[in-house]
Amino acid sequence: THLYQAILDAFSLNKRIDSRLPVRRALFVITDGKDEGSGIQPSDLEPAINRNSVPIYSVGYTRIEKTYLDSIKRLAKLSGGTFVDKSTAPQDFPGVYEKTMGDILKQLVIRATVSPGLKADGYNHSVKVTVSQGRAKIYGEKTVAFLHESEKPPLPQNSAGNKPPNISPDQETKKP
C-alpha cells in the first residue's frame, strides 16, 4: 500500500468545510506498517502532523518484519493519537476499535467567540482557557485547530441532560 501517501491525502481531506462532517476528526489506520511505493518517508509527514490537529489512531498487524510498525507508532504518538500492536492477538480487533472510538469521542471541543481578524483556518493555534465553577478554577493551555463556523458540533450534555459549565468571562483566546 501507499501508506504515507494515504495519510497525506487524509490530512488534505481534513480541510473540507462541510457541516455534515464531524468536528472531532481523526485518522484510524489499520496497517502492517509497510509503505510500498509512495516515495514518501515518515519524516515527510511530520510538517503535516504539526500543521493539522488530527490524531492518528493506528492498529498494527503484521506477519512480516515488525520494525515496519515503528514508524506508524511514532507518527501516532507525534499526532496525539495512539498505537496498538495486535500482531500477536488479532482476535481482539473489535475491542481495540471500541476503545479507539471512545478515545476519539473524548477529544476536547471548545466553542468560543474569538476576536475579529482571527480566522477559522483549520490549523493549530495555542489557546489559554480558564474554566470557573463556583470557587474552583481550572487553567490550561492547549493547541487546537480553529474550525469553521459551519463545523460546530451540538454542545454535549451529561447523562442528566445538563449542559457543561460555562467558560468564564476571563477566558483568553490567542493566536500565536
C-alpha positions as CSV (number, residue, x, y, z in Angstrom):
1,T,0.0,0.0,0.0
2,H,1.0,3.6,-0.4
3,L,0.5,4.1,3.4
4,Y,2.2,7.5,3.8
5,Q,0.6,9.0,0.7
6,A,-2.8,7.8,2.1
7,I,-2.1,9.7,5.4
8,L,-1.2,12.9,3.5
9,D,-4.3,12.6,1.4
10,A,-6.4,12.2,4.6
11,F,-4.9,15.4,6.0
12,S,-6.0,17.1,2.8
13,L,-9.5,15.8,3.2
14,N,-9.5,17.3,6.8
15,K,-9.6,20.7,5.3
16,R,-13.0,20.2,3.8
17,I,-15.7,22.5,5.0
18,D,-18.9,20.7,5.3
19,S,-21.5,20.9,8.1
20,R,-22.2,17.2,7.6
21,L,-18.7,16.2,8.7
22,P,-17.9,15.8,12.4
23,V,-15.9,18.3,14.2
24,R,-13.9,15.6,16.0
25,R,-11.7,14.4,13.2
26,A,-9.2,11.6,13.4
27,L,-7.4,9.1,11.3
28,F,-8.0,5.4,12.1
29,V,-5.3,3.3,10.4
30,I,-5.0,-0.5,10.3
31,T,-1.7,-1.4,8.8
32,D,1.3,-3.7,8.6
33,G,3.3,-0.5,8.6
34,K,5.0,-1.2,5.2
35,D,4.7,1.6,2.7
36,E,5.2,0.2,-0.8
37,G,6.0,2.7,-3.4
38,S,4.6,6.1,-2.3
39,G,8.0,7.6,-2.3
40,I,7.2,9.4,1.0
41,Q,9.2,9.0,4.1
42,P,7.7,9.1,7.6
43,S,9.7,12.3,8.3
44,D,7.9,13.9,5.3
45,L,4.7,13.6,7.3
46,E,5.9,15.5,10.4
47,P,5.2,19.0,9.0
48,A,1.6,17.9,8.1
49,I,1.1,16.4,11.5
50,N,2.3,19.7,13.1
51,R,0.0,21.8,10.9
52,N,-3.1,19.7,11.5
53,S,-4.9,18.9,14.6
54,V,-5.8,15.4,13.6
55,P,-4.6,12.5,15.8
56,I,-3.7,9.2,14.1
57,Y,-5.1,6.2,15.9
58,S,-3.3,3.1,14.5
59,V,-3.5,-0.6,14.9
60,G,-0.6,-2.6,13.7
61,Y,-0.9,-6.1,12.5
62,T,1.9,-7.9,10.7
63,R,3.3,-11.3,9.9
64,I,6.4,-9.8,8.3
65,E,9.0,-7.6,9.8
66,K,7.7,-5.8,13.0
67,T,10.2,-3.0,12.5
68,Y,7.8,-1.6,9.9
69,L,5.4,-0.8,12.7
70,D,7.9,1.5,14.4
71,S,7.2,4.5,12.1
72,I,3.4,4.4,12.4
73,K,3.8,4.1,16.1
74,R,6.0,7.2,16.2
75,L,3.6,9.1,13.9
76,A,0.6,8.2,16.1
77,K,2.4,9.5,19.2
78,L,3.5,12.7,17.5
79,S,0.0,13.4,16.3
80,G,-1.6,12.9,19.8
81,G,-3.1,9.6,18.8
82,T,-2.4,6.0,19.9
83,F,-0.8,2.9,18.6
84,V,-1.8,-0.7,19.4
85,D,0.1,-3.7,18.1
86,K,-2.3,-6.6,17.5
87,S,0.2,-8.9,15.7
88,T,0.1,-11.4,18.5
89,A,-3.6,-11.2,19.3
90,P,-5.6,-10.2,16.2
91,Q,-8.8,-11.7,17.6
92,D,-9.3,-8.6,19.8
93,F,-9.8,-6.1,16.9
94,P,-13.4,-5.3,18.0
95,G,-12.2,-4.3,21.5
96,V,-9.4,-2.1,20.0
97,Y,-11.9,-0.4,17.7
98,E,-14.3,0.3,20.6
99,K,-11.5,1.7,22.8
100,T,-10.3,3.9,19.9
101,M,-13.7,5.2,19.2
102,G,-14.0,6.1,22.9
103,D,-10.7,8.0,22.7
104,I,-11.9,9.9,19.6
105,L,-15.1,10.9,21.3
106,K,-13.1,12.2,24.3
107,Q,-11.3,14.8,22.2
108,L,-11.8,18.3,23.5
109,V,-14.2,20.6,21.7
110,I,-14.2,24.2,22.7
111,R,-16.8,26.5,21.4
112,A,-15.8,30.2,21.8
113,T,-16.1,33.6,20.2
114,V,-12.8,34.9,19.1
115,S,-11.5,38.4,18.2
116,P,-12.2,39.8,14.7
117,G,-9.3,39.1,12.5
118,L,-8.8,35.5,13.6
119,K,-9.9,33.1,11.0
120,A,-11.0,29.5,11.1
121,D,-8.2,28.1,9.1
122,G,-8.1,24.6,10.4
123,Y,-4.5,25.0,11.6
124,N,-3.2,24.6,15.1
125,H,-3.1,27.6,17.4
126,S,-2.4,27.9,21.1
127,V,-5.4,28.6,23.3
128,K,-5.4,29.5,27.0
129,V,-8.6,28.8,28.9
130,T,-9.8,29.5,32.4
131,V,-12.9,27.5,33.5
132,S,-14.7,28.6,36.7
133,Q,-17.2,26.6,38.5
134,G,-18.2,28.0,41.9
135,R,-15.0,28.9,43.7
136,A,-12.9,26.5,41.8
137,K,-10.9,27.5,38.7
138,I,-9.0,25.4,36.2
139,Y,-6.4,26.9,33.9
140,G,-5.0,25.3,30.8
141,E,-3.3,25.7,27.6
142,K,-3.9,23.5,24.6
143,T,-3.0,23.5,20.9
144,V,-6.2,23.4,19.0
145,A,-7.4,23.8,15.4
146,F,-9.7,26.8,14.6
147,L,-12.6,25.3,12.7
148,H,-15.2,26.9,10.5
149,E,-18.5,28.1,11.9
150,S,-20.4,25.6,9.9
151,E,-18.4,22.8,11.6
152,K,-19.7,23.4,15.1
153,P,-21.0,20.4,16.9
154,P,-24.0,20.4,19.2
155,L,-23.0,21.1,22.8
156,P,-22.6,17.8,24.7
157,Q,-24.9,17.0,27.6
158,N,-24.2,14.8,30.6
159,S,-26.4,11.9,31.5
160,A,-28.7,14.2,33.5
161,G,-29.3,16.3,30.4
162,N,-27.3,19.3,31.7
163,K,-25.0,21.3,29.5
164,P,-21.4,21.6,30.7
165,P,-20.4,24.6,32.9
166,N,-19.9,27.9,31.1
167,I,-16.4,29.1,30.3
168,S,-15.7,32.2,32.5
169,P,-15.6,35.7,31.0
170,D,-11.9,36.0,31.7
171,Q,-11.2,33.3,29.1
172,E,-8.2,34.0,26.9
173,T,-8.1,33.0,23.3
174,K,-4.9,34.0,21.5
175,K,-3.3,33.2,18.2
176,P,0.5,32.7,18.4
